[in-house]
Amino acid sequence: MPKRTAPAADAGRAEPGPVIRRAGDLFGSTVNIAARIASLASPGQLLATQSIADAAAAKGILVRDLGKVALRSVAGEVPIYEIELAPSPDPAWIDPVCKMHAPYASYRRAAPEGPWFCSPRCEEAYRKSPQTYPLAR
């Protein structure tokens, strides 16, 4: 079982520490904490623990202290921080189907005032059932 230290980070979360890799899966308290923090993140939001927040702040990135939260299977409360990677997006830029940010040239807008979509697949899903996907305000 190889053990390594790396940030367990992807959409919504960041947490540094030891990670155990086994049969293509990752395990350990680092992964557990990162998964719990990820479940708290909104679309387009990056939440992190203090060590990642401190590193981001040292690079001049805006960090907001969101306070301490209780996480399932984690002893005590954990302070969490929001890291702003870009200015706050216009809510219209969020794909109503998959909740991805979509204000880029490769993304599509259904109509001049309609929602943005990250892919033709999301655009088609919305077209078939717009009432299923409320628009961000």
C-alpha positions in Angstrom: 0.0 0.0 0.0 1.8 3.1 -1.1 1.3 6.1 1.2 1.8 9.6 0.0 1.1 13.2 1.0 -0.8 15.2 -1.4 -3.7 17.6 -1.5 -6.9 15.7 -2.0 -8.5 18.4 -4.0 -11.1 18.7 -6.7 -14.3 20.5 -7.2 -15.4 22.0 -4.0 -12.7 21.0 -1.5 -9.0 21.0 -0.6 -7.3 19.2 2.3 -3.6 18.4 2.6 -2.2 15.3 4.4 -1.4 11.6 4.1 -3.3 9.6 1.5 -3.4 5.8 1.1 -3.8 4.6 -2.5 -5.2 1.1 -2.9 -6.6 -0.5 -6.1 -7.3 2.9 -7.7 -9.0 4.3 -4.6 -7.8 6.8 -2.0 -8.3 6.4 1.7 -7.4 8.0 5.0 -8.5 10.8 7.3 -7.4 13.4 4.7 -9.8 12.0 2.1 -12.6 11.7 4.7 -12.2 15.3 5.8 -12.0 16.5 2.1 -15.2 14.5 1.2 -17.1 16.0 4.2 -16.0 19.5 3.2 -17.0 18.9 -0.4 -20.5 18.0 0.6 -20.8 21.5 2.1 -19.7 23.4 -1.0 -22.1 25.1 -3.4 -21.6 25.0 -7.1 -18.5 27.0 -8.0 -17.4 27.2 -4.4 -14.0 26.0 -3.1 -13.9 25.2 0.6 -10.7 24.3 2.4 -9.2 23.6 5.8 -6.9 26.1 7.5 -3.6 24.9 6.1 -4.8 25.3 2.5 -6.5 28.7 3.3 -3.2 29.9 4.9 -1.2 28.9 1.7 -3.8 30.7 -0.5 -3.7 33.8 1.6 0.1 33.8 1.4 -0.3 34.0 -2.4 -2.6 36.9 -2.2 -5.8 34.9 -2.8 -8.9 36.1 -1.1 -9.9 33.8 1.8 -13.1 34.0 3.9 -13.3 32.3 7.3 -16.7 30.5 7.5 -16.3 29.3 11.1 -16.1 25.9 12.5 -18.3 23.0 11.4 -19.0 19.5 12.8 -18.1 16.9 10.2 -19.4 13.3 10.3 -16.8 10.8 11.4 -14.4 13.6 12.4 -13.6 14.4 16.1 -14.3 18.0 17.1 -15.2 20.9 14.9 -13.2 21.8 11.9 -12.6 25.4 10.8 -13.5 25.9 7.1 -12.6 28.6 4.7 -13.9 29.7 1.3 -11.2 30.4 -1.3 -12.1 32.8 -4.1 -10.4 31.7 -7.2 -12.2 34.2 -9.4 -14.5 37.1 -8.9 -18.0 36.0 -7.9 -19.8 34.9 -11.1 -23.1 36.2 -12.4 -25.7 33.5 -11.4 -26.8 33.4 -15.0 -23.4 31.9 -15.8 -24.2 28.7 -14.0 -25.5 25.8 -16.1 -29.0 25.1 -14.7 -28.6 21.3 -15.4 -25.2 20.3 -14.1 -24.4 23.5 -12.1 -21.0 24.1 -13.8 -19.8 27.6 -14.4 -20.3 28.4 -18.0 -19.3 31.9 -19.0 -16.5 30.8 -21.4 -16.3 30.9 -25.2 -16.6 27.1 -25.5 -19.9 27.2 -23.7 -23.3 28.0 -25.2 -26.1 30.3 -24.4 -29.5 29.2 -25.5 -30.8 32.7 -26.3 -29.4 36.2 -25.8 -31.1 36.4 -22.4 -31.3 32.6 -21.7 -29.2 30.4 -19.5 -25.6 29.3 -20.3 -24.9 25.6 -20.9 -21.6 23.7 -20.6 -22.5 21.2 -23.3 -25.1 20.3 -25.9 -26.2 17.5 -23.6 -27.1 19.9 -20.8 -28.8 22.2 -23.3 -30.9 19.4 -24.6 -31.9 18.2 -21.1 -33.0 21.7 -20.3 -34.9 22.1 -23.6 -36.8 18.9 -22.9 -37.8 19.8 -19.3 -37.0 23.4 -18.3 -39.3 23.1 -15.2 -36.9 20.4 -13.8 -34.0 22.9 -13.7 -34.7 26.2 -11.9 -32.6 29.1 -13.0 -30.1 30.7 -10.6 -31.1 34.2 -9.5 
